[in-house]
Amino acid sequence: MPEAISLKIESNVAVPMRDGVTLYADIYRPEGNGQFATILQRTPYDKTTSLTNTMLDPIRAAKAGFAVVIQDTRGRHSSEGEFYAFRDDINDGYDTVEWAAAQHWSTGKVGMFGASYVGATQWLAAISRPPHLVTIAPTVTASNYHDGWTYQGGAFELGFNMSWTLLQLTLSNFSNVSRVQNVARERRAELIHDVDNMTEGFGFLPTKDFPGLDSGMAKYYYDWLAHPDFDDYWQALCIEDRHSEIDVPALHFGGWYDIFLGGTIRNYLGMKKYGANEIAKSGQKLVIGPWAHGARGSMMAGNYYAGIMADPAAIDVDGIHLRWFDHWLKDDENGITEEAPVRIFVLGDNLWREEQEWPLARAVETKYYLHSAGKANSKNGDGTLNTDAPKTEQTDVFLYNPADPVPTTGGALCCNPNFAANGAYDQNQVEDRQDVLVYSTPVLAQDVEVTGPVTVSLWASTSATDTDFTAKLVDVCEEGCARNLTDGIIRARYRNSMSNPALVEPGKAYCYDIDLWATSNVFKAGHRIRIEISSSNFPRFDRNTNTGNIIAEDTELMPALQTVFHDSEHPSYVSLALVPR
């Protein structure tokens, strides 16, 4: 039997910041006077409940010979100061890393770990290059806090941002918000009401005047709405534009149904290509499971049972972290850097597989073209999908009415399952709608594996000066169930640039490139591959009002007539990475 390790746990240890604000941390470390490699988590979600917000158990890590520091970020729970999302995490991250490295119980080597916003605190610290930061392990987090966190394709991530801000950032930290920002305590009851009635909040117009929050409680939320373009406000915090400044290896964890999957992949690829040195470039490892955001320990992706191997325990996620930190912080030559750099969970087969690169070199990019005789509306229409390029075909037309948007049904969501459950769900009700165009392959004679990036090139026009187009990849089973895999959106004014929006000419056909991020799925023999095209996914994304006005300020909802082209001059298609089997 291995000898039991006694732990020393210290609570509310003061950590001074450069501006005089004090942040507080809990420390877990082996008993005694030794020095230990140190791993740090900086969380806005209460350091006393960190076990629910990370992919590594700090108790297990401390028993493995690490000093573990769990810190409340600025203005959160026990820490002083005012919380403003992302703003202070560069300097505070630097100061905390260097403080931890200087403690008598530390060897001076520091790593960081954690998920979601806790992943953001790692990347923001890393761009400041604290001398004693050796490695990071960001889980399910973004690469760009504009595109892929607050917005996607130019559309505001309404469901996520309103839920997250109301519940996780404001209500859960209300005592601190009330104290620091002089918010009346009576507002807590109003917050509870708004959380319980969030569906009403999603529909409130104008979005910028939503009364459930105010600048006293969450100024950042209204600043996000005030900056829909990728401007200076966002550029200063953009991780993917600063990969060349980051000099540490990283262990990336993502999920096929995670709201930040795109950012996880972009961070991995960006660091491989642009990292500040060869260690940073070569020291990148990517693991993508079948998980939705916050679904640690689950074998379910929504209503889809992904099998026993979907449980993070099946690959010992804690153990992977410990081996990673053993190597980089303790110089343990345990072979983790010699293993395949990419590990993915293949849906359909429901098995893990190691790969040497991402995207897969053996995958064949294949275009599946949209076809119809002009009646692709709903799953009962005549839309088809195949690899034959179109010739002369009629257009498909639907009416997008923002007063009656297509409802969000599963997908990469966060952070209130009571209003929008994340993961895979049957899309049949969505596909019954006339404002959803449906294109399906014939029944597959053999298994078809799609593993890699998914993009849609859509030729379309609108009667409006601005609108949205959405796309969704769906796996249709033999019995007719339609399981969503991944989806995306593009706001017309941002079709060419997130920084320089331009309205469209009504009636003119444009090619819209819609990024559906990526998937790994085996479409089984007897199944069909399906693409849905529409103009809304609400309340995941805010509704485009179709007026051409600033959407967050708009109170008018105007219907728009949408036309989708699929002919020789306007070949609309989905690009899929087919893996030979």
C-alpha positions, 0 to 999 in steps of 0.5 A: 500500500502506498503511504498516505499523504497528509495535506495542509489546507490554508483558507483565505490567504491574502495575495496582494495585487500591484494596485493595492487590491487584495485577492484571496486564495485557498491552498492545498499542499502536502504537509511539511516544509518541502517545496512543491511544483505549483498549479493555480486556478483563478476562478470567478465561481467561488474557490470553495466550490472549485471542484465543480468548475475544473477538470482536475481535483485539487485534493488529488493533485495535492496528494500527488505532490503539488501545491494547489492554489485556488483563487477568487478573481477580482471582485468575486466572492472573498476577493476585493475590488470590482469585477469586470469580465476579462479586464483585470485578468492579465495583470492579476494573473501575472501578479498571482503567478509570480506571488505563488512562485515566490512562496516558501512552499513553491519550487518556483514552477507554476502551471494553471488549470481550469475550465470556461472563464477559468480557462480565459484567466489562463490565456490572459495571464499567459499573454503577459508572460509571467517568468515563472509560468511554465504551462497551462491546461485550459478546458472548454474556453475561447480564443476570442472574447468577441467572436466565439464568446460574446458573438458568433458570426456577428450575432449576439450569443443572447442565451448564454450571455444573459443567463451567465451574467444574471445567474453565474456572475451577478446573482451568485455573487450578489453580496459582493456586487451589492457591497462594492457597487452600491447596489441596493440589497432589494435588487436581489429579489428582482434578480431571482425573479428575472432568473426564474422568468428568463424567457421573458428577458430573452424577448425584451426589446431593445436588448440594450435596455433589458431591465434585469441588469443595470450598469451598476451590477454588470456594466460589462454586459451593456458594454458588450452590446455597445460593441457589436463590431470587433473593435479596439474594445475587443482587440486588446483581449483577443487571444488568437491575435497574440499567440505569437506572444505566448511562450508556454505549452498547453493542454487543451480540452474541448467538447463536440457540443461545447459552446467554445469548441471553435476557440479550443481548436483555434487556440491549439492550431494557433499555438502550433503555428505561431507560439513564441518559441519551439517549446510552445509550438511543439508542446500543444496537446488537444483532447476533444470529447463528446461533451457539452459545456459543464457536462463533466462526468456525463455519458450523455450529450443532451439526449444522445447516449454516447456510451460508457467511454464518454465518461471523462473517468474512462480516460482519466481526465484528472490523470492526464492533467497530473501526467502533464504537470508532472512532465512540465513542472517536475521534469518527469519523463513520463512519455506524455509528450511522445504520445499522439498530440490529438485525441478525439471521441468519434461519435457514432462509433462512440470510441476514443481515437488518437491522431497525429494532427488536426485537421486529419491529413487523410481526410478528404474535403468533400462538397455536398451540394444543396438541390431542390425543385424549389420546395425544400421547406421543412423535412417534408419538402424536396430538398436533397444533398449530394456530391453532384454540382448543380446545373439549372435549379429553382431557388428555395424561398422562405419568410423569416419573421423575427416575431416567430423565430426558429426555437433553439433545440440543443446545440453548443449552449450555456449556461441555464439548461432550464431554458435551453438544454445543451447537446444533441436533441431530436430536430423533427419539430424544428424541421416541421417549420416552413422557414427551415429548409431541409436538404438530405442525402439518400439513405447511406449504403455504408458508414460515412465518417465525417471528422474535421471542420464543417463549413457551409457556402450559401448563396442567398439574397434577402428583401432586407438590408441586413439579416441572418442565415443559419446552418445545422449539420444533422444525423438522421437515423433509420427511424427518422430521429434527427440528431444535431451535430454542429451549427453556425450563423452569419449576420449579413452585415458581417459577411466580409469583416467583423470589424467593418460591417456593411449592409447588403443590397436587397434582392442581390445574391451574396455568398455567405460562409457559415462556420459550423466549427467541427465534428467527428461523427460516423453516419451509420449505414441506413442513416442520412446526412442532413443540412438545415438552412434558416435565419434564426436560432432563438434564444441562443442568438439574438434575433436579427430585426431585419431593419438594418438598424443597430440591433441592440437598440432596435424595437422594430421587428420586420419580416424578410423574404429569404431566397437560397440559390443552388445552381451552376452560378450559385452552387450552395454546399456544405464542406465535409471532411470524409475519412476513409474507413 
